[in-house]
Amino acid sequence: MESLQTGSLSNIDKDELMQQVKQEIAVANAQELLTKITEKCFKKCIIKPGSSLDSSEQKCVAMCMDRYMDAFNVVSKAYSNRLQRERNRLNNIILSLFHTNFQSSVEQIYHSRVFISTWAATKIVIKLK
């Protein structure tokens, strides 16, 4: 299997490739979801497989699929919200660390300048004496 080398791709090409991969993953996930729904609802609703579904089987399959999709949507939304909260929390931590380090650096620069100024002034005073 050849490895994909992206070193020669422009940023636009890399973005397009990333979008294509994301789209293929989404399609694969949708196919897997549909397969699972079909398997579970068929096992639950079709007791005696035949050449066609009677009205109660059709209703059962439709309701089963609706419930499955509703549950999937609730879980997906909760998962997405959790990821967003986690992303925000990590961003806040990073910003806090950056701010703390920046403040610390500014304070160090200020104190070193004050020290140098004080030291230089002391040196001048000593020379004047």
ChimeraX attribute file (.defattr): number of C-alpha atoms within 10 A of each C-alpha:
attribute: neighborCount
match mode: 1-to-1
recipient: residues
	/A:1	3
	/A:2	4
	/A:3	5
	/A:4	6
	/A:5	7
	/A:6	11
	/A:7	8
	/A:8	8
	/A:9	11
	/A:10	10
	/A:11	11
	/A:12	9
	/A:13	12
	/A:14	14
	/A:15	12
	/A:16	12
	/A:17	14
	/A:18	12
	/A:19	12
	/A:20	12
	/A:21	12
	/A:22	12
	/A:23	12
	/A:24	12
	/A:25	12
	/A:26	12
	/A:27	12
	/A:28	12
	/A:29	12
	/A:30	12
	/A:31	12
	/A:32	12
	/A:33	15
	/A:34	15
	/A:35	11
	/A:36	13
	/A:37	19
	/A:38	15
	/A:39	11
	/A:40	15
	/A:41	18
	/A:42	17
	/A:43	11
	/A:44	13
	/A:45	19
	/A:46	16
	/A:47	9
	/A:48	7
	/A:49	9
	/A:50	8
	/A:51	5
	/A:52	8
	/A:53	14
	/A:54	10
	/A:55	9
	/A:56	11
	/A:57	18
	/A:58	14
	/A:59	13
	/A:60	16
	/A:61	22
	/A:62	14
	/A:63	14
	/A:64	19
	/A:65	18
	/A:66	13
	/A:67	13
	/A:68	18
	/A:69	15
	/A:70	12
	/A:71	12
	/A:72	13
	/A:73	12
	/A:74	12
	/A:75	12
	/A:76	12
	/A:77	12
	/A:78	12
	/A:79	12
	/A:80	12
	/A:81	12
	/A:82	12
	/A:83	12
	/A:84	12
	/A:85	12
	/A:86	12
	/A:87	12
	/A:88	12
	/A:89	12
	/A:90	12
	/A:91	12
	/A:92	12
	/A:93	12
	/A:94	12
	/A:95	12
	/A:96	12
	/A:97	12
	/A:98	12
	/A:99	12
	/A:100	12
	/A:101	12
	/A:102	12
	/A:103	12
	/A:104	12
	/A:105	12
	/A:106	12
	/A:107	12
	/A:108	12
	/A:109	12
	/A:110	12
	/A:111	12
	/A:112	12
	/A:113	12
	/A:114	12
	/A:115	12
	/A:116	12
	/A:117	12
	/A:118	12
	/A:119	12
	/A:120	12
	/A:121	12
	/A:122	12
	/A:123	11
	/A:124	11
	/A:125	10
	/A:126	9
	/A:127	8
	/A:128	7
	/A:129	5
